[in-house]
Amino acid sequence: MKIVSIVNHKGGVGKTTFTGCLGQALGLSGYRVLLIDNDGQHNLSSLVGTGICSPNLRDVYKAGDNEAAATFLKSVRKTGIGNVHIVTSSSGLSEGDVKDISYMQRCLAACGLGRFYDFVLIDNAPGLGMLQMAAVHASNEIFVPTELRQFAVDGLAEMEKILKETYPSAPPITRIIPNFYRATKRQNTFIAALHRLFPGRVTQTAIPMDSVFDELVTEGKTLFLHRLYSKGAAYYLKIMHELFDLDERKVWETMLEKRRKRMSDEARERYFARREEARANRERQESP
């Protein structure tokens, strides 16, 4: 089982959308995935359609070592994709709920999640405080989605320095994912700078700016089921190959088959709903 924290101390870089799309893609590819919403804004919980549930991650942090594992397992919820589950957040979640930065690590180890999941993806609020460090210390790797701006590039170097100096036991930043890519000359300059600063860790694929990602949030859709032919989905398939060495063609074929099944199921549901509605109308008309 691989545990990955998605972290950036800057907000608005697309961490939550990246976590949700990545988790759904892995789930649709046949892997067992657990998402953890470690952000008081609870956007990941909304993105996957569950909203805030109870118990949730804040209850886990407040449970104490003796009850943490049991509370965590009770907090796991199903999403719209069968083998993708989530532990939702709470609007009250804050750094003050974290007792020490090793708490989540102990909790996940006590749960024995390797029996149930292939991947655990942890979405984090902006920052590098106790809340984020609890997730980082429970993880094997750190993925960092980033904007392509000067402050963002400078901030990544600062973030890595803080992690190394303040939290030397933290796992490394293994992958940096350029986000909101528009293929401008200036953005290409920033990508080149990232490759110089972090050789071998920046993905060759940059996730493009695409309105489809806003549609997913506002409409409650799944990228690979509802927008499979979008530009965003195509680039996520490339990201999947880079991050997890998954065959693009096989993943595409799997996604296509899942999409066909979804469309067939929805068509069947519409058919029976219309038939039931027609039956009800006939009964109303025939009744005295």
JOCORRA-V721690 format. One record per pair of residues at least 6 apart in sequence whose C-alpha atoms are under 7 Angstrom apart, sorted by the first residue. I is the first residue (numbers start at 1). J is the second residue. If there is no record, write none. Layout:
BEGIN
I:J
I:J
END
This chain:
BEGIN
1:114
1:117
1:118
1:119
2:118
2:119
2:120
2:140
3:119
3:120
3:121
3:139
3:140
3:141
4:120
4:121
4:122
4:139
4:140
4:141
4:142
4:143
5:121
5:122
5:123
5:135
5:136
5:139
5:141
5:142
5:143
6:15
6:19
6:122
6:123
6:124
6:142
6:143
6:144
7:124
7:142
7:143
7:144
8:126
8:127
8:144
9:126
9:127
9:128
10:126
10:127
11:126
13:145
13:146
13:147
14:145
15:123
15:145
16:43
16:44
16:123
19:121
19:123
20:44
20:47
20:48
21:223
23:33
23:35
24:84
25:224
27:33
27:81
27:83
27:84
28:255
29:251
29:254
31:118
32:83
32:84
32:117
32:118
32:119
33:83
33:84
33:85
33:117
33:118
33:119
33:120
34:84
34:85
34:86
34:117
34:119
34:120
34:121
35:85
35:86
35:87
35:120
35:121
35:122
36:86
36:87
36:88
36:121
36:122
36:123
37:44
37:45
37:87
37:88
37:89
37:122
37:123
37:124
38:89
38:122
38:123
38:124
38:125
39:89
39:93
39:123
39:124
39:125
40:89
40:90
40:91
40:92
40:93
40:94
41:91
42:89
42:90
42:91
45:51
45:52
45:88
45:89
47:217
47:220
48:79
49:79
49:220
50:79
52:88
52:89
52:90
53:88
54:75
55:74
55:75
56:75
56:87
56:88
56:89
56:90
57:87
57:88
57:89
57:90
58:89
58:90
58:93
58:97
60:68
60:71
60:72
61:97
61:98
62:97
68:107
69:107
69:108
69:110
69:111
75:87
76:85
76:86
76:87
77:85
77:86
77:87
78:84
78:85
78:86
79:85
79:86
94:131
95:129
95:130
95:131
98:130
98:131
101:130
101:133
101:134
101:137
102:134
102:137
103:134
104:134
104:135
104:138
105:137
105:138
122:135
124:132
136:170
137:170
137:171
139:171
140:171
141:171
141:172
141:173
141:174
142:171
142:172
142:173
142:174
142:175
143:173
143:174
143:175
143:176
144:175
144:176
144:177
145:176
145:177
145:178
145:179
146:152
146:177
146:178
146:179
147:178
147:179
147:180
148:178
148:187
148:190
149:190
153:194
163:170
174:201
175:201
175:202
175:203
176:201
176:202
176:203
177:202
177:203
177:206
178:206
178:207
179:206
179:207
179:208
180:207
180:208
180:209
181:206
181:207
181:208
181:209
182:208
182:209
194:202
195:202
203:242
205:238
205:239
207:232
207:235
208:232
210:232
212:232
216:222
216:223
223:233
224:233
224:255
225:259
227:233
237:248
238:248
240:246
241:247
241:248
END
